[in-house]
Amino acid sequence: SDFISRLQKSNQTFIKQLSKKHPDLTKTEVTICCYILTGMTGKEIASLTNRSPRTIDAIRYNIRKKLKISGSTESYMRQIASETEDKP
């Protein structure tokens, strides 16, 4: 959708940084990470991506396992996003 392409355009540096740090993430997982970065809830992400909230929960769980996140997924994404802002 148009929203998704705008989201990906505005988060290109974040996506690059995330993919560089975690090359094993799938395209879907990277997209979900963008949504998480914007602070959306699982239900909001589910309705935007035409998936069930349980599917989003499963994807989030897989992301947390792959990235070995124990704290908030959103703060981890923000941390990566802030790392990208420091670099030209």
NUKOL-933334 format. One record per residue (C-alpha): residue number from 1; residue in one letter; x, y, z. Coordinates in nm, 2 decimals, padded with zeros to 4 digits. Layout:
! NUKOL-933334
n = NUM, res = a, xx = X, yy = Y, zz = Z
...
***
This chain:
! NUKOL-933334
n = 1, res = s, xx = 00.00, yy = 00.00, zz = 00.00
n = 2, res = d, xx = 00.09, yy = 00.37, zz = -00.03
n = 3, res = f, xx = 00.14, yy = 00.39, zz = 00.35
n = 4, res = i, xx = 00.39, yy = 00.11, zz = 00.35
n = 5, res = s, xx = 00.60, yy = 00.25, zz = 00.07
n = 6, res = r, xx = 00.60, yy = 00.59, zz = 00.25
n = 7, res = l, xx = 00.70, yy = 00.43, zz = 00.57
n = 8, res = q, xx = 00.98, yy = 00.24, zz = 00.41
n = 9, res = k, xx = 01.10, yy = 00.55, zz = 00.23
n = 10, res = s, xx = 01.11, yy = 00.76, zz = 00.55
n = 11, res = n, xx = 01.29, yy = 00.48, zz = 00.73
n = 12, res = q, xx = 01.55, yy = 00.38, zz = 00.47
n = 13, res = t, xx = 01.85, yy = 00.46, zz = 00.69
n = 14, res = f, xx = 01.69, yy = 00.27, zz = 00.98
n = 15, res = i, xx = 01.62, yy = -00.03, zz = 00.75
n = 16, res = k, xx = 01.98, yy = -00.03, zz = 00.62
n = 17, res = q, xx = 02.12, yy = -00.02, zz = 00.97
n = 18, res = l, xx = 01.88, yy = -00.29, zz = 01.10
n = 19, res = s, xx = 01.96, yy = -00.51, zz = 00.80
n = 20, res = k, xx = 02.33, yy = -00.46, zz = 00.85
n = 21, res = k, xx = 02.31, yy = -00.55, zz = 01.22
n = 22, res = h, xx = 02.07, yy = -00.83, zz = 01.16
n = 23, res = p, xx = 02.10, yy = -00.97, zz = 00.81
n = 24, res = d, xx = 01.89, yy = -01.28, zz = 00.90
n = 25, res = l, xx = 01.57, yy = -01.08, zz = 00.93
n = 26, res = t, xx = 01.31, yy = -01.14, zz = 00.66
n = 27, res = k, xx = 01.16, yy = -00.86, zz = 00.46
n = 28, res = t, xx = 00.83, yy = -00.90, zz = 00.65
n = 29, res = e, xx = 01.02, yy = -00.88, zz = 00.99
n = 30, res = v, xx = 01.20, yy = -00.56, zz = 00.88
n = 31, res = t, xx = 00.86, yy = -00.41, zz = 00.78
n = 32, res = i, xx = 00.71, yy = -00.51, zz = 01.11
n = 33, res = c, xx = 01.02, yy = -00.35, zz = 01.28
n = 34, res = c, xx = 00.94, yy = -00.02, zz = 01.10
n = 35, res = y, xx = 00.58, yy = -00.04, zz = 01.24
n = 36, res = i, xx = 00.71, yy = -00.11, zz = 01.59
n = 37, res = l, xx = 00.95, yy = 00.19, zz = 01.56
n = 38, res = t, xx = 00.65, yy = 00.41, zz = 01.50
n = 39, res = g, xx = 00.49, yy = 00.29, zz = 01.82
n = 40, res = m, xx = 00.20, yy = 00.10, zz = 01.67
n = 41, res = t, xx = 00.03, yy = -00.17, zz = 01.86
n = 42, res = g, xx = 00.00, yy = -00.53, zz = 01.74
n = 43, res = k, xx = -00.36, yy = -00.47, zz = 01.65
n = 44, res = e, xx = -00.28, yy = -00.16, zz = 01.45
n = 45, res = i, xx = -00.01, yy = -00.34, zz = 01.26
n = 46, res = a, xx = -00.24, yy = -00.64, zz = 01.21
n = 47, res = s, xx = -00.51, yy = -00.43, zz = 01.05
n = 48, res = l, xx = -00.26, yy = -00.24, zz = 00.83
n = 49, res = t, xx = -00.09, yy = -00.56, zz = 00.70
n = 50, res = n, xx = -00.41, yy = -00.77, zz = 00.67
n = 51, res = r, xx = -00.29, yy = -01.02, zz = 00.92
n = 52, res = s, xx = -00.43, yy = -01.14, zz = 01.25
n = 53, res = p, xx = -00.30, yy = -00.99, zz = 01.58
n = 54, res = r, xx = -00.18, yy = -01.34, zz = 01.67
n = 55, res = t, xx = 00.03, yy = -01.36, zz = 01.35
n = 56, res = i, xx = 00.18, yy = -01.02, zz = 01.44
n = 57, res = d, xx = 00.25, yy = -01.15, zz = 01.79
n = 58, res = a, xx = 00.43, yy = -01.45, zz = 01.64
n = 59, res = i, xx = 00.64, yy = -01.23, zz = 01.41
n = 60, res = r, xx = 00.73, yy = -01.00, zz = 01.70
n = 61, res = y, xx = 00.82, yy = -01.30, zz = 01.91
n = 62, res = n, xx = 01.05, yy = -01.43, zz = 01.62
n = 63, res = i, xx = 01.21, yy = -01.08, zz = 01.59
n = 64, res = r, xx = 01.28, yy = -01.07, zz = 01.96
n = 65, res = k, xx = 01.43, yy = -01.42, zz = 01.95
n = 66, res = k, xx = 01.65, yy = -01.34, zz = 01.64
n = 67, res = l, xx = 01.77, yy = -01.01, zz = 01.79
n = 68, res = k, xx = 01.80, yy = -01.15, zz = 02.14
n = 69, res = i, xx = 01.59, yy = -00.86, zz = 02.29
n = 70, res = s, xx = 01.50, yy = -00.89, zz = 02.65
n = 71, res = g, xx = 01.36, yy = -00.54, zz = 02.71
n = 72, res = s, xx = 01.11, yy = -00.34, zz = 02.50
n = 73, res = t, xx = 01.12, yy = -00.41, zz = 02.13
n = 74, res = e, xx = 01.02, yy = -00.05, zz = 02.05
n = 75, res = s, xx = 01.31, yy = 00.09, zz = 02.26
n = 76, res = y, xx = 01.56, yy = -00.14, zz = 02.08
n = 77, res = m, xx = 01.43, yy = -00.02, zz = 01.74
n = 78, res = r, xx = 01.46, yy = 00.34, zz = 01.86
n = 79, res = q, xx = 01.82, yy = 00.27, zz = 01.97
n = 80, res = i, xx = 01.90, yy = 00.14, zz = 01.62
n = 81, res = a, xx = 01.72, yy = 00.44, zz = 01.47
n = 82, res = s, xx = 01.92, yy = 00.69, zz = 01.68
n = 83, res = e, xx = 02.25, yy = 00.52, zz = 01.58
n = 84, res = t, xx = 02.16, yy = 00.59, zz = 01.22
n = 85, res = e, xx = 02.09, yy = 00.95, zz = 01.29
n = 86, res = d, xx = 02.44, yy = 01.01, zz = 01.43
n = 87, res = k, xx = 02.60, yy = 00.90, zz = 01.10
n = 88, res = p, xx = 02.60, yy = 01.11, zz = 00.79
***
